[in-house]
Amino acid sequence: MFPGVNPKQMQSMMRQMGIQQSEIAAVEVIIKTADKEIVIKNPEVIRVKMGGQETFQIGGQITERALEAEISLEDIKTVMEQAGVNENEAKTALQKTKGDLAEAILMLKE
């Protein structure tokens, strides 16, 4: 962490300040947001406890992938009926609108 500082001395100083840290043997870390997942493979995960708070430090090989909205058969049928389109058109519209039925119907009616 700091050049020239003995790791054991550093851990001792951290304990004196009330900071505890431990390594977590993780295989993969996934952080989900509203529209994507951040995937960290072969992560190095450190849990740090300080002042009643827990934080995690994560490093590794980072990739991102977009989330596709889950579209039910019922939603597809609703869009088909309301917009007067076939199944493929309804499914495509729902995918474009991330599963928003009203927006998909309006888009198809235009």
N, CA, C and O of each residue as an XYZ file, in Angstrom:
440
protein
N       0.826     -1.183      0.000
C       0.000      0.000      0.000
C       0.872      1.249      0.000
O       0.727      2.110     -0.868
N       1.778      1.351      0.971
C       2.731      2.456      1.031
C       4.126      1.884      0.834
O       4.511      0.945      1.531
N       4.896      2.438     -0.114
C       6.232      1.897     -0.356
C       7.126      2.039      0.872
O       7.116      3.061      1.559
N       7.889      0.998      1.123
C       8.838      1.027      2.231
C       8.241      0.733      3.593
O       8.965      0.743      4.588
N       6.927      0.469      3.673
C       6.289      0.178      4.958
C       6.069     -1.325      5.054
O       5.530     -1.945      4.138
N       6.486     -1.891      6.156
C       6.321     -3.310      6.413
C       4.825     -3.633      6.504
O       4.104     -2.985      7.263
N       4.346     -4.632      5.736
C       2.914     -4.976      5.779
C       2.409     -5.310      7.179
O       1.280     -4.963      7.526
N       3.236     -5.983      7.992
C       2.804     -6.315      9.362
C       2.650     -5.051     10.196
O       1.714     -4.941     10.988
N       3.559     -4.099     10.026
C       3.448     -2.829     10.747
C       2.186     -2.087     10.310
O       1.488     -1.492     11.131
N       1.902     -2.131      9.008
C       0.715     -1.466      8.478
C      -0.544     -2.069      9.087
O      -1.444     -1.331      9.487
N      -0.626     -3.403      9.167
C      -1.790     -4.051      9.758
C      -1.920     -3.695     11.223
O      -3.029     -3.479     11.711
N      -0.802     -3.629     11.935
C      -0.820     -3.263     13.350
C      -1.339     -1.847     13.533
O      -2.155     -1.597     14.420
N      -0.876     -0.915     12.701
C      -1.339      0.475     12.787
C      -2.828      0.567     12.475
O      -3.556      1.322     13.119
N      -3.280     -0.204     11.487
C      -4.700     -0.185     11.118
C      -5.557     -0.710     12.259
O      -6.621     -0.159     12.541
N      -5.097     -1.780     12.925
C      -5.846     -2.319     14.071
C      -5.941     -1.279     15.181
O      -6.991     -1.135     15.807
N      -4.860     -0.560     15.426
C      -4.856      0.471     16.473
C      -5.852      1.582     16.148
O      -6.412      2.199     17.054
N      -6.071      1.835     14.873
C      -7.031      2.861     14.459
C      -8.452      2.299     14.356
O      -9.378      3.025     13.992
N      -8.627      1.028     14.670
C      -9.954      0.410     14.619
C     -10.372     -0.025     13.229
O     -11.563     -0.172     12.954
N      -9.413     -0.230     12.360
C      -9.699     -0.657     10.994
C      -9.355     -2.137     10.860
O      -8.238     -2.564     11.153
N     -10.342     -2.904     10.411
C     -10.122     -4.326     10.166
C     -10.301     -4.579      8.679
O     -11.222     -4.048      8.059
N      -9.427     -5.383      8.114
C      -9.627     -5.750      6.715
C      -9.367     -7.231      6.534
O      -8.497     -7.822      7.175
N     -10.154     -7.815      5.631
C      -9.994     -9.232      5.353
C     -10.228     -9.464      3.868
O     -10.988     -8.745      3.221
N      -9.568    -10.468      3.352
C      -9.717    -10.798      1.942
C     -10.847    -11.811      1.788
O     -11.002    -12.712      2.612
N     -11.633    -11.655      0.729
C     -12.724    -12.570      0.429
C     -12.336    -13.353     -0.825
O     -11.996    -12.763     -1.850
N     -12.389    -14.666     -0.742
C     -12.026    -15.526     -1.876
C     -13.217    -15.622     -2.828
O     -13.952    -16.610     -2.813
N     -13.402    -14.600     -3.649
C     -14.519    -14.564     -4.588
C     -14.076    -15.068     -5.953
O     -12.906    -14.959     -6.319
N     -15.019    -15.618     -6.697
C     -14.761    -16.114     -8.039
C     -15.214    -15.087     -9.074
O     -14.585    -14.922    -10.119
N     -16.321    -14.395     -8.768
C     -16.895    -13.416     -9.684
C     -17.724    -12.430     -8.876
O     -18.368    -12.806     -7.896
N     -17.705    -11.161     -9.290
C     -18.525    -10.132     -8.654
C     -19.404     -9.528     -9.744
O     -18.911     -9.160    -10.811
N     -20.718     -9.425     -9.473
C     -21.643     -8.843    -10.440
C     -22.345     -7.664     -9.770
O     -22.954     -7.807     -8.709
N     -22.250     -6.502    -10.406
C     -22.938     -5.306     -9.929
C     -24.041     -5.021    -10.932
O     -23.773     -4.795    -12.112
N     -25.296     -5.032    -10.458
C     -26.434     -4.824    -11.351
C     -26.923     -3.390    -11.234
O     -27.151     -2.885    -10.134
N     -27.082     -2.740    -12.385
C     -27.687     -1.422    -12.438
C     -29.015     -1.566    -13.171
O     -29.411     -2.679    -13.517
N     -29.694     -0.475    -13.406
C     -31.000     -0.544    -14.059
C     -30.926     -1.096    -15.472
O     -31.857     -1.764    -15.922
N     -29.821     -0.826    -16.186
C     -29.768     -1.231    -17.578
C     -28.579     -2.104    -17.958
O     -28.463     -2.508    -19.115
N     -27.692     -2.403    -17.009
C     -26.539     -3.235    -17.342
C     -26.008     -3.955    -16.114
O     -26.389     -3.657    -14.982
N     -25.127     -4.899    -16.361
C     -24.405     -5.593    -15.304
C     -22.921     -5.341    -15.506
O     -22.419     -5.407    -16.628
N     -22.227     -5.055    -14.422
C     -20.781     -4.929    -14.444
C     -20.256     -6.220    -13.836
O     -20.521     -6.520    -12.671
N     -19.511     -6.983    -14.630
C     -19.031     -8.293    -14.200
C     -17.519     -8.200    -13.996
O     -16.786     -7.757    -14.881
N     -17.065     -8.624    -12.814
C     -15.646     -8.606    -12.491
C     -15.211    -10.047    -12.269
O     -15.591    -10.685    -11.287
N     -14.409    -10.545    -13.201
C     -13.922    -11.926    -13.113
C     -12.563    -11.943    -12.430
O     -11.806    -10.975    -12.501
N     -12.264    -13.052    -11.772
C     -11.020    -13.210    -11.013
C     -10.774    -12.005    -10.103
O      -9.703    -11.400    -10.148
N     -11.759    -11.660     -9.281
C     -11.623    -10.439     -8.481
C     -10.714    -10.613     -7.271
O     -10.546    -11.707     -6.733
N     -10.144     -9.499     -6.873
C      -9.466     -9.395     -5.588
C     -10.396     -8.534     -4.739
O     -10.559     -7.342     -4.998
N     -10.999     -9.142     -3.731
C     -11.997     -8.445     -2.921
C     -11.475     -8.302     -1.496
O     -11.096     -9.282     -0.855
N     -11.462     -7.064     -1.014
C     -11.038     -6.769      0.353
C     -12.217     -6.133      1.085
O     -12.783     -5.147      0.612
N     -12.587     -6.690      2.231
C     -13.634     -6.120      3.086
C     -12.943     -5.279      4.148
O     -12.051     -5.756      4.848
N     -13.360     -4.029      4.260
C     -12.764     -3.111      5.232
C     -13.855     -2.669      6.208
O     -14.886     -2.133      5.803
N     -13.609     -2.904      7.504
C     -14.538     -2.478      8.560
C     -13.880     -1.342      9.328
O     -12.779     -1.480      9.861
N     -14.594     -0.199      9.370
C     -14.039      0.966     10.039
C     -15.178      1.841     10.548
O     -16.075      2.211      9.789
N     -15.137      2.162     11.811
C     -16.137      3.059     12.381
C     -17.569      2.595     12.200
O     -18.456      3.412     11.956
N     -17.809      1.296     12.315
C     -19.171      0.777     12.188
C     -19.639      0.639     10.743
O     -20.776      0.232     10.502
N     -18.799      0.965      9.797
C     -19.139      0.862      8.380
C     -18.340     -0.268      7.737
O     -17.222     -0.573      8.151
N     -18.936     -0.877      6.721
C     -18.240     -1.886      5.941
C     -18.158     -1.406      4.505
O     -19.157     -0.973      3.930
N     -16.969     -1.482      3.928
C     -16.802     -1.172      2.517
C     -16.032     -2.309      1.856
O     -15.364     -3.104      2.518
N     -16.145     -2.361      0.545
C     -15.458     -3.391     -0.214
C     -14.609     -2.735     -1.287
O     -15.051     -1.811     -1.970
N     -13.399     -3.217     -1.426
C     -12.523     -2.793     -2.508
C     -12.415     -3.970     -3.465
O     -12.086     -5.086     -3.062
N     -12.696     -3.707     -4.743
C     -12.742     -4.789     -5.726
C     -11.891     -4.418     -6.928
O     -11.994     -3.308     -7.451
N     -11.064     -5.335     -7.359
C     -10.280     -5.162     -8.575
C     -10.298     -6.457     -9.352
O     -10.472     -7.527     -8.768
N     -10.123     -6.382    -10.649
C     -10.112     -7.581    -11.474
C     -10.399     -7.262    -12.918
O     -10.320     -6.106    -13.334
N     -10.735     -8.282    -13.685
C     -11.039     -8.133    -15.109
C     -12.493     -7.700    -15.264
O     -13.406     -8.471    -14.967
N     -12.712     -6.468    -15.728
C     -14.058     -5.886    -15.766
C     -14.639     -5.964    -17.178
O     -13.989     -5.608    -18.161
N     -15.887     -6.441    -17.245
C     -16.654     -6.408    -18.492
C     -18.048     -5.912    -18.150
O     -18.495     -6.012    -17.008
N     -18.727     -5.377    -19.153
C     -20.105     -4.926    -18.956
C     -20.993     -5.630    -19.955
O     -20.580     -5.947    -21.071
N     -22.224     -5.870    -19.531
C     -23.197     -6.451    -20.451
C     -24.549     -5.796    -20.208
O     -24.947     -5.541    -19.071
N     -25.238     -5.534    -21.309
C     -26.545     -4.894    -21.239
C     -27.580     -5.898    -20.761
O     -27.516     -7.080    -21.099
N     -28.523     -5.424    -19.983
C     -29.614     -6.278    -19.517
C     -30.773     -6.169    -20.491
O     -31.125     -5.077    -20.938
N     -31.348     -7.289    -20.808
C     -32.548     -7.283    -21.631
C     -33.747     -7.394    -20.710
O     -33.755     -8.178    -19.761
N     -34.750     -6.601    -21.007
C     -35.954     -6.635    -20.187
C     -36.629     -7.992    -20.332
O     -36.695     -8.554    -21.425
N     -37.126     -8.507    -19.218
C     -37.865     -9.770    -19.273
C     -39.242     -9.485    -19.838
O     -39.984     -8.659    -19.307
N     -39.575    -10.170    -20.914
C     -40.847     -9.931    -21.588
C     -41.677    -11.194    -21.487
O     -41.285    -12.255    -21.973
N     -42.828    -11.064    -20.850
C     -43.694    -12.229    -20.678
C     -44.574    -12.429    -21.901
O     -44.808    -11.505    -22.680
N     -45.051    -13.642    -22.051
C     -45.962    -13.974    -23.147
C     -47.238    -13.150    -23.043
O     -47.821    -12.758    -24.054
N     -47.660    -12.896    -21.821
C     -48.865    -12.086    -21.587
C     -48.666    -10.661    -22.111
O     -49.570    -10.091    -22.722
N     -47.479    -10.085    -21.870
C     -47.194     -8.736    -22.364
C     -47.195     -8.708    -23.894
O     -47.714     -7.774    -24.505
N     -46.618     -9.729    -24.498
C     -46.581     -9.801    -25.963
C     -48.001     -9.869    -26.521
O     -48.331     -9.184    -27.488
N     -48.844    -10.710    -25.896
C     -50.233    -10.841    -26.358
C     -50.989     -9.528    -26.217
O     -51.778     -9.170    -27.091
N     -50.753     -8.808    -25.124
C     -51.425     -7.523    -24.908
C     -51.045     -6.535    -26.003
O     -51.912     -5.861    -26.560
N     -49.760     -6.445    -26.314
C     -49.300     -5.522    -27.356
C     -49.856     -5.953    -28.716
O     -50.259     -5.106    -29.514
N     -49.882     -7.260    -28.986
C     -50.424     -7.756    -30.253
C     -51.875     -7.317    -30.423
O     -52.264     -6.823    -31.481
N     -52.674     -7.503    -29.367
C     -54.097     -7.160    -29.427
C     -54.312     -5.656    -29.551
O     -55.112     -5.207    -30.372
N     -53.611     -4.889    -28.751
C     -53.833     -3.439    -28.717
C     -53.298     -2.723    -29.965
O     -53.881     -1.738    -30.417
N     -52.193     -3.223    -30.512
C     -51.588     -2.549    -31.664
C     -51.942     -3.210    -32.986
O     -51.669     -2.660    -34.053
N     -52.556     -4.404    -32.916
C     -52.935     -5.112    -34.140
C     -51.737     -5.581    -34.952
O     -51.717     -5.442    -36.175
N     -50.741     -6.135    -34.272
C     -49.527     -6.602    -34.957
C     -49.285     -8.072    -34.644
O     -49.956     -8.659    -33.796
N     -48.308     -8.660    -35.347
C     -47.986    -10.065    -35.093
C     -47.039    -10.187    -33.888
O     -46.593     -9.188    -33.323
N     -46.752    -11.419    -33.521
C     -45.948    -11.692    -32.322
C     -44.530    -11.114    -32.420
O     -44.023    -10.534    -31.460
N     -43.899    -11.278    -33.583
C     -42.530    -10.775    -33.743
C     -42.464     -9.258    -33.610
O     -41.556     -8.728    -32.969
N     -43.425     -8.556    -34.214
C     -43.449     -7.091    -34.125
C     -43.669     -6.642    -32.683
O     -43.033     -5.699    -32.212
N     -44.576     -7.328    -31.989
C     -44.860     -6.979    -30.591
C     -43.629     -7.212    -29.720
O     -43.297     -6.378    -28.878
N     -42.957     -8.333    -29.919
C     -41.769     -8.663    -29.115
C     -40.647     -7.662    -29.386
O     -39.978     -7.210    -28.455
N     -40.440     -7.315    -30.654
C     -39.396     -6.346    -31.018
C     -39.675     -4.993    -30.394
O     -38.762     -4.347    -29.879
N     -40.930     -4.556    -30.435
C     -41.293     -3.263    -29.852
C     -41.079     -3.274    -28.340
O     -40.606     -2.288    -27.775
N     -41.418     -4.369    -27.691
C     -41.215     -4.467    -26.242
C     -39.727     -4.460    -25.888
O     -39.328     -3.885    -24.875
N     -38.913     -5.098    -26.722
C     -37.469     -5.085    -26.479
C     -36.906     -3.679    -26.639
O     -36.067     -3.251    -25.847
N     -37.363     -2.962    -27.658
C     -36.886     -1.591    -27.885
C     -37.284     -0.653    -26.745
O     -36.545      0.271    -26.404
N     -38.453     -0.898    -26.161
C     -38.946     -0.021    -25.091
C     -38.639     -0.579    -23.705
O     -39.170     -0.112    -22.698
N     -37.765     -1.593    -23.676
C     -37.343     -2.226    -22.415
C     -38.531     -2.706    -21.581
O     -38.546     -2.569    -20.357
N     -39.527     -3.271    -22.270
C     -40.660     -3.883    -21.591
C     -41.806     -2.952    -21.255
O     -42.745     -3.362    -20.571
N     -41.758     -1.701    -21.719
C     -42.819     -0.728    -21.430
C     -43.977     -0.957    -22.402
O     -43.884     -0.618    -23.581
N     -45.074     -1.539    -21.891
C     -46.208     -1.890    -22.747
C     -46.811     -0.689    -23.448
O     -47.017     -0.716    -24.662
N     -47.096      0.365    -22.695
C     -47.764      1.545    -23.261
C     -46.905      2.159    -24.356
O     -47.412      2.504    -25.423
N     -45.617      2.296    -24.103
C     -44.716      2.889    -25.097
C     -44.625      2.015    -26.343
O     -44.581      2.525    -27.462
N     -44.598      0.693    -26.147
C     -44.541     -0.223    -27.298
C     -45.796     -0.118    -28.140
O     -45.713     -0.099    -29.368
N     -46.946     -0.049    -27.511
C     -48.211      0.057    -28.236
C     -48.269      1.365    -29.015
O     -48.631      1.373    -30.192
N     -47.912      2.472    -28.362
C     -47.916      3.772    -29.025
C     -46.945      3.798    -30.205
O     -47.262      4.347    -31.260
N     -45.780      3.214    -30.031
C     -44.784      3.174    -31.092
C     -45.309      2.407    -32.314
O     -45.094      2.812    -33.457
N     -45.992      1.311    -32.052
C     -46.502      0.495    -33.157
C     -47.713      1.123    -33.844
O     -47.956      0.853    -35.020
N     -48.468      1.943    -33.144
C     -49.644      2.568    -33.722
C     -49.291      3.784    -34.577
O     -50.107      4.242    -35.378
N     -48.074      4.306    -34.407
C     -47.671      5.496    -35.180
C     -47.406      5.150    -36.615
O     -47.058      6.026    -37.407
